[in-house]
Amino acid sequence: YDGSLLSSLNRCRTAMGRRLLKTWLLQPLADPTAIETRHKAVGTLARSARRLDGLRTSLKGIRDMERLATQLAYQRSNARDLVATAHALERMPAITQWCLDSQDALLMHLSKDLSSLGEMTSMIQATLADAPPLGLRDGGLLKSGVDEEVDELRAATGEGKAWFSNLERQLREELGIPSLKVKNNRQIGWFIEVTQSHLDKVPEDWRRKQQLTNGSRYTTEALVERDDLLLSADSKLKELEYRRFLELRAYCAQHATALAEIARRVAAIDVLQCFASVSRERQWTKPEMKGKNIIQLEDARHPVLEVQQGYVPNAVSINNKR
């Protein structure tokens, strides 16, 4: 990759733009009208540093929308993928405006319908947490206020965990064991942990659950009941959030084709700004297409070799005679 034409030209801001740049280099245009149209778009961007910088800023950080669209089409997206999709679509109005401001035919054409998924964007942002977990069954997917039942279950689990914290303080005071802890793990659930030096203060109705080298872990009837209640509410909460997410993903999947088309247009805009950025950086000149069997270059520079020290520009003249 280093030292290649692709490496020399790559100023793309997105993954789909980089892939399209490679495709354009491997499959160059042959139609003079299409070439001229693309040259005009590049020239328009290159002439305005403000517009070019604004467009590059708007494109920066956009996730791979083509891959996101594919994941969505097959209903494989997780919550983070949908949030990333919404963040990408949130940039579309700014990109559209920069293209419209250019008054260039190609850029205006490419910017058409970039903001067509605004409703989907709003729904994702209103439904999903800003930083959801990777796992879909771990809970924490939805924002507060989205689903009344979810909010109620969250309140119940929050109160349940507070009960265990209050129990710890209460037992420490009653039994005179400052090191006593009420904890939980996935293997044995909630338990009361007492160190070896305080085992003589443990009530007789406590049931030992696990023996440790420096103490023991116990459970009580009240602890088991609360553990079951909390586990039931927590499981129900996670399952409900998962179902709500599946409903949202199914809705978004209906727009996967439109998302893929937006990604294709953004990729083309990205490659055009890439060419414009390189042109400004290296002070390249737009060639004139004459439609004759003549190639006339003055002070021509190789796009890869010119970045090396000591490179000398050359003149090239090719016609029907030579």
C-alpha positions as protocol buffer text, in pm:
chain_id: "A"
residue {
  index: 1
  type: TYR
  ca { x: 0 y: 0 z: 0 }
}
residue {
  index: 2
  type: ASP
  ca { x: 278 y: 246 z: 92 }
}
residue {
  index: 3
  type: GLY
  ca { x: 430 y: 397 z: -219 }
}
residue {
  index: 4
  type: SER
  ca { x: 128 y: 309 z: -433 }
}
residue {
  index: 5
  type: LEU
  ca { x: -93 y: 546 z: -631 }
}
residue {
  index: 6
  type: LEU
  ca { x: -376 y: 472 z: -388 }
}
residue {
  index: 7
  type: SER
  ca { x: -160 y: 568 z: -92 }
}
residue {
  index: 8
  type: SER
  ca { x: -42 y: 884 z: -265 }
}
residue {
  index: 9
  type: LEU
  ca { x: -396 y: 1006 z: -341 }
}
residue {
  index: 10
  type: ASN
  ca { x: -587 y: 888 z: -35 }
}
residue {
  index: 11
  type: ARG
  ca { x: -734 y: 1186 z: 150 }
}
residue {
  index: 12
  type: CYS
  ca { x: -1071 y: 1019 z: 206 }
}
residue {
  index: 13
  type: ARG
  ca { x: -1246 y: 1063 z: 539 }
}
residue {
  index: 14
  type: THR
  ca { x: -1461 y: 747 z: 533 }
}
residue {
  index: 15
  type: ALA
  ca { x: -1408 y: 373 z: 485 }
}
residue {
  index: 16
  type: MET
  ca { x: -1658 y: 357 z: 197 }
}
residue {
  index: 17
  type: GLY
  ca { x: -1482 y: 651 z: 32 }
}
residue {
  index: 18
  type: ARG
  ca { x: -1147 y: 470 z: 48 }
}
residue {
  index: 19
  type: ARG
  ca { x: -1299 y: 161 z: -113 }
}
residue {
  index: 20
  type: LEU
  ca { x: -1458 y: 367 z: -390 }
}
residue {
  index: 21
  type: LEU
  ca { x: -1130 y: 553 z: -452 }
}
residue {
  index: 22
  type: LYS
  ca { x: -962 y: 218 z: -517 }
}
residue {
  index: 23
  type: THR
  ca { x: -1245 y: 120 z: -754 }
}
residue {
  index: 24
  type: TRP
  ca { x: -1220 y: 446 z: -948 }
}
residue {
  index: 25
  type: LEU
  ca { x: -844 y: 406 z: -985 }
}
residue {
  index: 26
  type: LEU
  ca { x: -881 y: 48 z: -1108 }
}
residue {
  index: 27
  type: GLN
  ca { x: -1172 y: 134 z: -1338 }
}
residue {
  index: 28
  type: PRO
  ca { x: -1105 y: 485 z: -1476 }
}
residue {
  index: 29
  type: LEU
  ca { x: -1366 y: 668 z: -1679 }
}
residue {
  index: 30
  type: ALA
  ca { x: -1339 y: 656 z: -2058 }
}
residue {
  index: 31
  type: ASP
  ca { x: -1626 y: 886 z: -2155 }
}
residue {
  index: 32
  type: PRO
  ca { x: -1503 y: 1247 z: -2204 }
}
residue {
  index: 33
  type: THR
  ca { x: -1834 y: 1395 z: -2082 }
}
residue {
  index: 34
  type: ALA
  ca { x: -1825 y: 1193 z: -1761 }
}
residue {
  index: 35
  type: ILE
  ca { x: -1460 y: 1285 z: -1708 }
}
residue {
  index: 36
  type: GLU
  ca { x: -1535 y: 1654 z: -1756 }
}
residue {
  index: 37
  type: THR
  ca { x: -1829 y: 1636 z: -1514 }
}
residue {
  index: 38
  type: ARG
  ca { x: -1609 y: 1483 z: -1247 }
}
residue {
  index: 39
  type: HIS
  ca { x: -1330 y: 1737 z: -1314 }
}
residue {
  index: 40
  type: LYS
  ca { x: -1576 y: 2026 z: -1271 }
}
residue {
  index: 41
  type: ALA
  ca { x: -1688 y: 1893 z: -933 }
}
residue {
  index: 42
  type: VAL
  ca { x: -1329 y: 1854 z: -815 }
}
residue {
  index: 43
  type: GLY
  ca { x: -1240 y: 2202 z: -942 }
}
residue {
  index: 44
  type: THR
  ca { x: -1541 y: 2358 z: -768 }
}
residue {
  index: 45
  type: LEU
  ca { x: -1436 y: 2208 z: -433 }
}
residue {
  index: 46
  type: ALA
  ca { x: -1069 y: 2289 z: -483 }
}
residue {
  index: 47
  type: ARG
  ca { x: -1139 y: 2658 z: -544 }
}
residue {
  index: 48
  type: SER
  ca { x: -1309 y: 2710 z: -208 }
}
residue {
  index: 49
  type: ALA
  ca { x: -1099 y: 2624 z: 97 }
}
residue {
  index: 50
  type: ARG
  ca { x: -1392 y: 2705 z: 329 }
}
residue {
  index: 51
  type: ARG
  ca { x: -1632 y: 2471 z: 150 }
}
residue {
  index: 52
  type: LEU
  ca { x: -1374 y: 2194 z: 120 }
}
residue {
  index: 53
  type: ASP
  ca { x: -1275 y: 2215 z: 487 }
}
residue {
  index: 54
  type: GLY
  ca { x: -1640 y: 2222 z: 591 }
}
residue {
  index: 55
  type: LEU
  ca { x: -1718 y: 1915 z: 384 }
}
residue {
  index: 56
  type: ARG
  ca { x: -1416 y: 1728 z: 519 }
}
residue {
  index: 57
  type: THR
  ca { x: -1516 y: 1814 z: 876 }
}
residue {
  index: 58
  type: SER
  ca { x: -1871 y: 1689 z: 814 }
}
residue {
  index: 59
  type: LEU
  ca { x: -1740 y: 1360 z: 675 }
}
residue {
  index: 60
  type: LYS
  ca { x: -1489 y: 1300 z: 954 }
}
residue {
  index: 61
  type: GLY
  ca { x: -1574 y: 1021 z: 1196 }
}
residue {
  index: 62
  type: ILE
  ca { x: -1866 y: 875 z: 999 }
}
residue {
  index: 63
  type: ARG
  ca { x: -1877 y: 499 z: 1049 }
}
residue {
  index: 64
  type: ASP
  ca { x: -1878 y: 260 z: 751 }
}
residue {
  index: 65
  type: MET
  ca { x: -2238 y: 313 z: 635 }
}
residue {
  index: 66
  type: GLU
  ca { x: -2215 y: 45 z: 368 }
}
residue {
  index: 67
  type: ARG
  ca { x: -2124 y: -218 z: 628 }
}
residue {
  index: 68
  type: LEU
  ca { x: -2391 y: -83 z: 865 }
}
residue {
  index: 69
  type: ALA
  ca { x: -2652 y: -110 z: 588 }
}
residue {
  index: 70
  type: THR
  ca { x: -2552 y: -470 z: 517 }
}
residue {
  index: 71
  type: GLN
  ca { x: -2571 y: -562 z: 886 }
}
residue {
  index: 72
  type: LEU
  ca { x: -2912 y: -398 z: 908 }
}
residue {
  index: 73
  type: ALA
  ca { x: -3046 y: -574 z: 597 }
}
residue {
  index: 74
  type: TYR
  ca { x: -2965 y: -912 z: 755 }
}
residue {
  index: 75
  type: GLN
  ca { x: -3096 y: -797 z: 1097 }
}
residue {
  index: 76
  type: ARG
  ca { x: -2755 y: -850 z: 1257 }
}
residue {
  index: 77
  type: SER
  ca { x: -2710 y: -497 z: 1391 }
}
residue {
  index: 78
  type: ASN
  ca { x: -2655 y: -450 z: 1762 }
}
residue {
  index: 79
  type: ALA
  ca { x: -2755 y: -139 z: 1956 }
}
residue {
  index: 80
  type: ARG
  ca { x: -2417 y: 28 z: 1900 }
}
residue {
  index: 81
  type: ASP
  ca { x: -2454 y: -23 z: 1523 }
}
residue {
  index: 82
  type: LEU
  ca { x: -2790 y: 156 z: 1523 }
}
residue {
  index: 83
  type: VAL
  ca { x: -2651 y: 441 z: 1733 }
}
residue {
  index: 84
  type: ALA
  ca { x: -2357 y: 472 z: 1489 }
}
residue {
  index: 85
  type: THR
  ca { x: -2605 y: 474 z: 1199 }
}
residue {
  index: 86
  type: ALA
  ca { x: -2798 y: 758 z: 1361 }
}
residue {
  index: 87
  type: HIS
  ca { x: -2477 y: 954 z: 1422 }
}
residue {
  index: 88
  type: ALA
  ca { x: -2382 y: 913 z: 1055 }
}
residue {
  index: 89
  type: LEU
  ca { x: -2726 y: 1017 z: 929 }
}
residue {
  index: 90
  type: GLU
  ca { x: -2713 y: 1318 z: 1162 }
}
residue {
  index: 91
  type: ARG
  ca { x: -2430 y: 1454 z: 943 }
}
residue {
  index: 92
  type: MET
  ca { x: -2631 y: 1436 z: 620 }
}
residue {
  index: 93
  type: PRO
  ca { x: -2799 y: 1781 z: 637 }
}
residue {
  index: 94
  type: ALA
  ca { x: -2458 y: 1953 z: 668 }
}
residue {
  index: 95
  type: ILE
  ca { x: -2308 y: 1749 z: 383 }
}
residue {
  index: 96
  type: THR
  ca { x: -2614 y: 1824 z: 170 }
}
residue {
  index: 97
  type: GLN
  ca { x: -2583 y: 2198 z: 237 }
}
residue {
  index: 98
  type: TRP
  ca { x: -2213 y: 2208 z: 143 }
}
residue {
  index: 99
  type: CYS
  ca { x: -2293 y: 2032 z: -186 }
}
residue {
  index: 100
  type: LEU
  ca { x: -2587 y: 2261 z: -263 }
}
residue {
  index: 101
  type: ASP
  ca { x: -2378 y: 2569 z: -186 }
}
residue {
  index: 102
  type: SER
  ca { x: -2126 y: 2458 z: -449 }
}
residue {
  index: 103
  type: GLN
  ca { x: -2389 y: 2490 z: -726 }
}
residue {
  index: 104
  type: ASP
  ca { x: -2207 y: 2205 z: -901 }
}
residue {
  index: 105
  type: ALA
  ca { x: -2434 y: 1968 z: -1096 }
}
residue {
  index: 106
  type: LEU
  ca { x: -2263 y: 1645 z: -987 }
}
residue {
  index: 107
  type: LEU
  ca { x: -2234 y: 1741 z: -620 }
}
residue {
  index: 108
  type: MET
  ca { x: -2596 y: 1856 z: -613 }
}
residue {
  index: 109
  type: HIS
  ca { x: -2706 y: 1529 z: -773 }
}
residue {
  index: 110
  type: LEU
  ca { x: -2509 y: 1322 z: -521 }
}
residue {
  index: 111
  type: SER
  ca { x: -2654 y: 1516 z: -228 }
}
residue {
  index: 112
  type: LYS
  ca { x: -3013 y: 1439 z: -329 }
}
residue {
  index: 113
  type: ASP
  ca { x: -3211 y: 1247 z: -62 }
}
residue {
  index: 114
  type: LEU
  ca { x: -2916 y: 1225 z: 179 }
}
residue {
  index: 115
  type: SER
  ca { x: -3149 y: 1342 z: 456 }
}
residue {
  index: 116
  type: SER
  ca { x: -3436 y: 1109 z: 362 }
}
residue {
  index: 117
  type: LEU
  ca { x: -3398 y: 895 z: 676 }
}
residue {
  index: 118
  type: GLY
  ca { x: -3450 y: 1174 z: 927 }
}
residue {
  index: 119
  type: GLU
  ca { x: -3747 y: 998 z: 1090 }
}
residue {
  index: 120
  type: MET
  ca { x: -3544 y: 681 z: 1144 }
}
residue {
  index: 121
  type: THR
  ca { x: -3259 y: 886 z: 1289 }
}
residue {
  index: 122
  type: SER
  ca { x: -3493 y: 1056 z: 1536 }
}
residue {
  index: 123
  type: MET
  ca { x: -3648 y: 725 z: 1641 }
}
residue {
  index: 124
  type: ILE
  ca { x: -3309 y: 565 z: 1710 }
}
residue {
  index: 125
  type: GLN
  ca { x: -3190 y: 867 z: 1908 }
}
residue {
  index: 126
  type: ALA
  ca { x: -3513 y: 886 z: 2108 }
}
residue {
  index: 127
  type: THR
  ca { x: -3516 y: 512 z: 2186 }
}
residue {
  index: 128
  type: LEU
  ca { x: -3162 y: 386 z: 2243 }
}
residue {
  index: 129
  type: ALA
  ca { x: -2919 y: 489 z: 2515 }
}
residue {
  index: 130
  type: ASP
  ca { x: -2631 y: 707 z: 2396 }
}
residue {
  index: 131
  type: ALA
  ca { x: -2375 y: 440 z: 2492 }
}
residue {
  index: 132
  type: PRO
  ca { x: -2557 y: 105 z: 2495 }
}
residue {
  index: 133
  type: PRO
  ca { x: -2381 y: -219 z: 2593 }
}
residue {
  index: 134
  type: LEU
  ca { x: -2244 y: -453 z: 2327 }
}
residue {
  index: 135
  type: GLY
  ca { x: -2462 y: -744 z: 2437 }
}
residue {
  index: 136
  type: LEU
  ca { x: -2831 y: -726 z: 2349 }
}
residue {
  index: 137
  type: ARG
  ca { x: -2947 y: -921 z: 2653 }
}
residue {
  index: 138
  type: ASP
  ca { x: -2748 y: -728 z: 2915 }
}
residue {
  index: 139
  type: GLY
  ca { x: -3004 y: -452 z: 2967 }
}
residue {
  index: 140
  type: GLY
  ca { x: -2931 y: -82 z: 2951 }
}
residue {
  index: 141
  type: LEU
  ca { x: -3041 y: -54 z: 2586 }
}
residue {
  index: 142
  type: LEU
  ca { x: -3325 y: 194 z: 2618 }
}
residue {
  index: 143
  type: LYS
  ca { x: -3343 y: 552 z: 2739 }
}
residue {
  index: 144
  type: SER
  ca { x: -3562 y: 641 z: 3034 }
}
residue {
  index: 145
  type: GLY
  ca { x: -3914 y: 743 z: 2938 }
}
residue {
  index: 146
  type: VAL
  ca { x: -3927 y: 524 z: 2626 }
}
residue {
  index: 147
  type: ASP
  ca { x: -4132 y: 242 z: 2780 }
}
residue {
  index: 148
  type: GLU
  ca { x: -4338 y: 275 z: 3098 }
}
residue {
  index: 149
  type: GLU
  ca { x: -4299 y: -93 z: 3194 }
}
residue {
  index: 150
  type: VAL
  ca { x: -3923 y: -76 z: 3149 }
}
residue {
  index: 151
  type: ASP
  ca { x: -3907 y: 229 z: 3375 }
}
residue {
  index: 152
  type: GLU
  ca { x: -4113 y: 53 z: 3641 }
}
residue {
  index: 153
  type: LEU
  ca { x: -3892 y: -256 z: 3635 }
}
residue {
  index: 154
  type: ARG
  ca { x: -3580 y: -40 z: 3654 }
}
residue {
  index: 155
  type: ALA
  ca { x: -3721 y: 133 z: 3960 }
}
residue {
  index: 156
  type: ALA
  ca { x: -3799 y: -204 z: 4117 }
}
residue {
  index: 157
  type: THR
  ca { x: -3448 y: -340 z: 4056 }
}
residue {
  index: 158
  type: GLY
  ca { x: -3296 y: -15 z: 4184 }
}
residue {
  index: 159
  type: GLU
  ca { x: -3500 y: -35 z: 4502 }
}
residue {
  index: 160
  type: GLY
  ca { x: -3410 y: -402 z: 4537 }
}
residue {
  index: 161
  type: LYS
  ca { x: -3038 y: -330 z: 4525 }
}
residue {
  index: 162
  type: ALA
  ca { x: -3083 y: -46 z: 4773 }
}
residue {
  index: 163
  type: TRP
  ca { x: -3245 y: -298 z: 5012 }
}
residue {
  index: 164
  type: PHE
  ca { x: -2924 y: -504 z: 5013 }
}
residue {
  index: 165
  type: SER
  ca { x: -2715 y: -194 z: 5085 }
}
residue {
  index: 166
  type: ASN
  ca { x: -2942 y: -102 z: 5378 }
}
residue {
  index: 167
  type: LEU
  ca { x: -2923 y: -460 z: 5507 }
}
residue {
  index: 168
  type: GLU
  ca { x: -2544 y: -442 z: 5515 }
}
residue {
  index: 169
  type: ARG
  ca { x: -2549 y: -125 z: 5728 }
}
residue {
  index: 170
  type: GLN
  ca { x: -2814 y: -269 z: 5959 }
}
residue {
  index: 171
  type: LEU
  ca { x: -2629 y: -599 z: 6019 }
}
residue {
  index: 172
  type: ARG
  ca { x: -2298 y: -424 z: 6084 }
}
residue {
  index: 173
  type: GLU
  ca { x: -2461 y: -219 z: 6360 }
}
residue {
  index: 174
  type: GLU
  ca { x: -2666 y: -502 z: 6514 }
}
residue {
  index: 175
  type: LEU
  ca { x: -2389 y: -763 z: 6517 }
}
residue {
  index: 176
  type: GLY
  ca { x: -2092 y: -533 z: 6572 }
}
residue {
  index: 177
  type: ILE
  ca { x: -1909 y: -664 z: 6264 }
}
residue {
  index: 178
  type: PRO
  ca { x: -1766 y: -361 z: 6079 }
}
residue {
  index: 179
  type: SER
  ca { x: -1614 y: -580 z: 5806 }
}
residue {
  index: 180
  type: LEU
  ca { x: -1943 y: -759 z: 5723 }
}
residue {
  index: 181
  type: LYS
  ca { x: -2039 y: -732 z: 5355 }
}
residue {
  index: 182
  type: VAL
  ca { x: -2355 y: -809 z: 5158 }
}
residue {
  index: 183
  type: LYS
  ca { x: -2245 y: -900 z: 4807 }
}
residue {
  index: 184
  type: ASN
  ca { x: -2349 y: -1112 z: 4509 }
}
residue {
  index: 185
  type: ASN
  ca { x: -2202 y: -1308 z: 4222 }
}
residue {
  index: 186
  type: ARG
  ca { x: -2345 y: -1513 z: 3937 }
}
residue {
  index: 187
  type: GLN
  ca { x: -2263 y: -1848 z: 4096 }
}
residue {
  index: 188
  type: ILE
  ca { x: -2443 y: -1821 z: 4434 }
}
residue {
  index: 189
  type: GLY
  ca { x: -2645 y: -1499 z: 4412 }
}
residue {
  index: 190
  type: TRP
  ca { x: -2663 y: -1261 z: 4711 }
}
residue {
  index: 191
  type: PHE
  ca { x: -2483 y: -1356 z: 5033 }
}
residue {
  index: 192
  type: ILE
  ca { x: -2349 y: -1220 z: 5363 }
}
residue {
  index: 193
  type: GLU
  ca { x: -1972 y: -1242 z: 5399 }
}
residue {
  index: 194
  type: VAL
  ca { x: -1817 y: -1260 z: 5747 }
}
residue {
  index: 195
  type: THR
  ca { x: -1445 y: -1281 z: 5821 }
}
residue {
  index: 196
  type: GLN
  ca { x: -1293 y: -1559 z: 6034 }
}
residue {
  index: 197
  type: SER
  ca { x: -1242 y: -1337 z: 6339 }
}
residue {
  index: 198
  type: HIS
  ca { x: -1617 y: -1262 z: 6368 }
}
residue {
  index: 199
  type: LEU
  ca { x: -1769 y: -1605 z: 6300 }
}
residue {
  index: 200
  type: ASP
  ca { x: -1874 y: -1639 z: 6665 }
}
residue {
  index: 201
  type: LYS
  ca { x: -2118 y: -1348 z: 6617 }
}
residue {
  index: 202
  type: VAL
  ca { x: -2308 y: -1515 z: 6331 }
}
residue {
  index: 203
  type: PRO
  ca { x: -2677 y: -1589 z: 6426 }
}
residue {
  index: 204
  type: GLU
  ca { x: -2776 y: -1955 z: 6445 }
}
residue {
  index: 205
  type: ASP
  ca { x: -3053 y: -1924 z: 6180 }
}
residue {
  index: 206
  type: TRP
  ca { x: -2804 y: -1817 z: 5910 }
}
residue {
  index: 207
  type: ARG
  ca { x: -2718 y: -2091 z: 5661 }
}
residue {
  index: 208
  type: ARG
  ca { x: -2358 y: -2128 z: 5550 }
}
residue {
  index: 209
  type: LYS
  ca { x: -2337 y: -2119 z: 5172 }
}
residue {
  index: 210
  type: GLN
  ca { x: -1962 y: -2117 z: 5107 }
}
residue {
  index: 211
  type: GLN
  ca { x: -1651 y: -2172 z: 5318 }
}
residue {
  index: 212
  type: LEU
  ca { x: -1353 y: -1941 z: 5254 }
}
residue {
  index: 213
  type: THR
  ca { x: -995 y: -1948 z: 5382 }
}
residue {
  index: 214
  type: ASN
  ca { x: -1048 y: -1624 z: 5575 }
}
residue {
  index: 215
  type: GLY
  ca { x: -1419 y: -1647 z: 5652 }
}
residue {
  index: 216
  type: SER
  ca { x: -1758 y: -1776 z: 5536 }
}
residue {
  index: 217
  type: ARG
  ca { x: -2051 y: -1673 z: 5322 }
}
residue {
  index: 218
  type: TYR
  ca { x: -2408 y: -1707 z: 5455 }
}
residue {
  index: 219
  type: THR
  ca { x: -2765 y: -1668 z: 5342 }
}
residue {
  index: 220
  type: THR
  ca { x: -3094 y: -1608 z: 5521 }
}
residue {
  index: 221
  type: GLU
  ca { x: -3457 y: -1670 z: 5434 }
}
residue {
  index: 222
  type: ALA
  ca { x: -3519 y: -1296 z: 5382 }
}
residue {
  index: 223
  type: LEU
  ca { x: -3208 y: -1268 z: 5165 }
}
residue {
  index: 224
  type: VAL
  ca { x: -3320 y: -1557 z: 4943 }
}
residue {
  index: 225
  type: GLU
  ca { x: -3666 y: -1407 z: 4898 }
}
residue {
  index: 226
  type: ARG
  ca { x: -3525 y: -1067 z: 4799 }
}
residue {
  index: 227
  type: ASP
  ca { x: -3273 y: -1231 z: 4569 }
}
residue {
  index: 228
  type: ASP
  ca { x: -3551 y: -1419 z: 4388 }
}
residue {
  index: 229
  type: LEU
  ca { x: -3761 y: -1104 z: 4353 }
}
residue {
  index: 230
  type: LEU
  ca { x: -3469 y: -901 z: 4221 }
}
residue {
  index: 231
  type: LEU
  ca { x: -3360 y: -1176 z: 3982 }
}
residue {
  index: 232
  type: SER
  ca { x: -3713 y: -1209 z: 3847 }
}
residue {
  index: 233
  type: ALA
  ca { x: -3749 y: -833 z: 3790 }
}
residue {
  index: 234
  type: ASP
  ca { x: -3402 y: -803 z: 3638 }
}
residue {
  index: 235
  type: SER
  ca { x: -3461 y: -1095 z: 3398 }
}
residue {
  index: 236
  type: LYS
  ca { x: -3797 y: -953 z: 3295 }
}
residue {
  index: 237
  type: LEU
  ca { x: -3642 y: -610 z: 3243 }
}
residue {
  index: 238
  type: LYS
  ca { x: -3365 y: -741 z: 3018 }
}
residue {
  index: 239
  type: GLU
  ca { x: -3606 y: -951 z: 2814 }
}
residue {
  index: 240
  type: LEU
  ca { x: -3844 y: -657 z: 2767 }
}
residue {
  index: 241
  type: GLU
  ca { x: -3561 y: -425 z: 2656 }
}
residue {
  index: 242
  type: TYR
  ca { x: -3443 y: -692 z: 2413 }
}
residue {
  index: 243
  type: ARG
  ca { x: -3791 y: -721 z: 2258 }
}
residue {
  index: 244
  type: ARG
  ca { x: -3822 y: -344 z: 2224 }
}
residue {
  index: 245
  type: PHE
  ca { x: -3481 y: -334 z: 2052 }
}
residue {
  index: 246
  type: LEU
  ca { x: -3586 y: -607 z: 1806 }
}
residue {
  index: 247
  type: GLU
  ca { x: -3893 y: -402 z: 1716 }
}
residue {
  index: 248
  type: LEU
  ca { x: -3676 y: -96 z: 1650 }
}
residue {
  index: 249
  type: ARG
  ca { x: -3428 y: -297 z: 1443 }
}
residue {
  index: 250
  type: ALA
  ca { x: -3706 y: -449 z: 1234 }
}
residue {
  index: 251
  type: TYR
  ca { x: -3839 y: -99 z: 1161 }
}
residue {
  index: 252
  type: CYS
  ca { x: -3492 y: 26 z: 1063 }
}
residue {
  index: 253
  type: ALA
  ca { x: -3429 y: -280 z: 844 }
}
residue {
  index: 254
  type: GLN
  ca { x: -3709 y: -163 z: 616 }
}
residue {
  index: 255
  type: HIS
  ca { x: -3482 y: 129 z: 525 }
}
residue {
  index: 256
  type: ALA
  ca { x: -3162 y: -72 z: 470 }
}
residue {
  index: 257
  type: THR
  ca { x: -3174 y: -22 z: 93 }
}
residue {
  index: 258
  type: ALA
  ca { x: -3214 y: 354 z: 131 }
}
residue {
  index: 259
  type: LEU
  ca { x: -2924 y: 357 z: 379 }
}
residue {
  index: 260
  type: ALA
  ca { x: -2704 y: 170 z: 131 }
}
residue {
  index: 261
  type: GLU
  ca { x: -2787 y: 425 z: -140 }
}
residue {
  index: 262
  type: ILE
  ca { x: -2701 y: 713 z: 93 }
}
residue {
  index: 263
  type: ALA
  ca { x: -2371 y: 539 z: 172 }
}
residue {
  index: 264
  type: ARG
  ca { x: -2295 y: 508 z: -201 }
}
residue {
  index: 265
  type: ARG
  ca { x: -2355 y: 879 z: -257 }
}
residue {
  index: 266
  type: VAL
  ca { x: -2153 y: 982 z: 48 }
}
residue {
  index: 267
  type: ALA
  ca { x: -1865 y: 764 z: -75 }
}
residue {
  index: 268
  type: ALA
  ca { x: -1865 y: 944 z: -411 }
}
residue {
  index: 269
  type: ILE
  ca { x: -1870 y: 1286 z: -241 }
}
residue {
  index: 270
  type: ASP
  ca { x: -1582 y: 1172 z: -21 }
}
residue {
  index: 271
  type: VAL
  ca { x: -1369 y: 1069 z: -320 }
}
residue {
  index: 272
  type: LEU
  ca { x: -1439 y: 1399 z: -498 }
}
residue {
  index: 273
  type: GLN
  ca { x: -1329 y: 1597 z: -192 }
}
residue {
  index: 274
  type: CYS
  ca { x: -1025 y: 1366 z: -172 }
}
residue {
  index: 275
  type: PHE
  ca { x: -922 y: 1464 z: -525 }
}
residue {
  index: 276
  type: ALA
  ca { x: -986 y: 1831 z: -447 }
}
residue {
  index: 277
  type: SER
  ca { x: -775 y: 1813 z: -130 }
}
residue {
  index: 278
  type: VAL
  ca { x: -480 y: 1659 z: -315 }
}
residue {
  index: 279
  type: SER
  ca { x: -520 y: 1915 z: -594 }
}
residue {
  index: 280
  type: ARG
  ca { x: -499 y: 2207 z: -352 }
}
residue {
  index: 281
  type: GLU
  ca { x: -217 y: 2048 z: -155 }
}
residue {
  index: 282
  type: ARG
  ca { x: 0 y: 1986 z: -464 }
}
residue {
  index: 283
  type: GLN
  ca { x: -128 y: 2271 z: -681 }
}
residue {
  index: 284
  type: TRP
  ca { x: -246 y: 2045 z: -959 }
}
residue {
  index: 285
  type: THR
  ca { x: -409 y: 2190 z: -1272 }
}
residue {
  index: 286
  type: LYS
  ca { x: -729 y: 2062 z: -1432 }
}
residue {
  index: 287
  type: PRO
  ca { x: -649 y: 1926 z: -1780 }
}
residue {
  index: 288
  type: GLU
  ca { x: -833 y: 2047 z: -2090 }
}
residue {
  index: 289
  type: MET
  ca { x: -1012 y: 1772 z: -2282 }
}
residue {
  index: 290
  type: LYS
  ca { x: -972 y: 1856 z: -2654 }
}
residue {
  index: 291
  type: GLY
  ca { x: -1112 y: 1544 z: -2817 }
}
residue {
  index: 292
  type: LYS
  ca { x: -803 y: 1511 z: -3038 }
}
residue {
  index: 293
  type: ASN
  ca { x: -528 y: 1249 z: -3056 }
}
residue {
  index: 294
  type: ILE
  ca { x: -288 y: 1476 z: -2872 }
}
residue {
  index: 295
  type: ILE
  ca { x: -139 y: 1467 z: -2522 }
}
residue {
  index: 296
  type: GLN
  ca { x: 49 y: 1783 z: -2436 }
}
residue {
  index: 297
  type: LEU
  ca { x: 187 y: 1815 z: -2081 }
}
residue {
  index: 298
  type: GLU
  ca { x: 411 y: 2090 z: -1947 }
}
residue {
  index: 299
  type: ASP
  ca { x: 596 y: 2059 z: -1615 }
}
residue {
  index: 300
  type: ALA
  ca { x: 415 y: 1729 z: -1559 }
}
residue {
  index: 301
  type: ARG
  ca { x: 464 y: 1553 z: -1227 }
}
residue {
  index: 302
  type: HIS
  ca { x: 413 y: 1186 z: -1145 }
}
residue {
  index: 303
  type: PRO
  ca { x: 154 y: 1164 z: -861 }
}
residue {
  index: 304
  type: VAL
  ca { x: 363 y: 910 z: -669 }
}
residue {
  index: 305
  type: LEU
  ca { x: 719 y: 1013 z: -753 }
}
residue {
  index: 306
  type: GLU
  ca { x: 669 y: 1389 z: -708 }
}
residue {
  index: 307
  type: VAL
  ca { x: 660 y: 1353 z: -328 }
}
residue {
  index: 308
  type: GLN
  ca { x: 1021 y: 1229 z: -334 }
}
residue {
  index: 309
  type: GLN
  ca { x: 1310 y: 1471 z: -305 }
}
residue {
  index: 310
  type: GLY
  ca { x: 1491 y: 1562 z: -622 }
}
residue {
  index: 311
  type: TYR
  ca { x: 1204 y: 1489 z: -857 }
}
residue {
  index: 312
  type: VAL
  ca { x: 1216 y: 1706 z: -1172 }
}
residue {
  index: 313
  type: PRO
  ca { x: 894 y: 1789 z: -1365 }
}
residue {
  index: 314
  type: ASN
  ca { x: 890 y: 1679 z: -1729 }
}
residue {
  index: 315
  type: ALA
  ca { x: 725 y: 1785 z: -2053 }
}
residue {
  index: 316
  type: VAL
  ca { x: 534 y: 1524 z: -2254 }
}
residue {
  index: 317
  type: SER
  ca { x: 414 y: 1560 z: -2614 }
}
residue {
  index: 318
  type: ILE
  ca { x: 232 y: 1277 z: -2791 }
}
residue {
  index: 319
  type: ASN
  ca { x: 42 y: 1304 z: -3121 }
}
residue {
  index: 320
  type: ASN
  ca { x: -25 y: 1103 z: -3438 }
}
residue {
  index: 321
  type: LYS
  ca { x: 332 y: 1160 z: -3563 }
}
residue {
  index: 322
  type: ARG
  ca { x: 518 y: 1064 z: -3245 }
}
